[in-house]
Amino acid sequence: MATFTSSLPDNLLDKLSALAKELQLPKNRIIENALEIYLEQVEKASYINSYKQAATDKDILMVAEEGMQEYFTAVNNSEAN
């Protein structure tokens, strides 16, 4: 595991210390958990943004529609057999 050193504003460090004491967890574990949650949210926001952009891209919509047509054709063919 790598070591990371950072500075925090006093008020944030005070809140972190109080929470660590309350939860009886080391401060680094709380920071690690918070960072994991934050990075997941950033990734989800990125996906949402890419889907919003794709929704307005005519080429992507055309490819998606062609893919859906192939899917429906395959489903219909499998049901006929």
Secondary structure as UniProt FT lines:
FT   HELIX           10..23
FT   HELIX           27..55
FT   HELIX           58..80
//
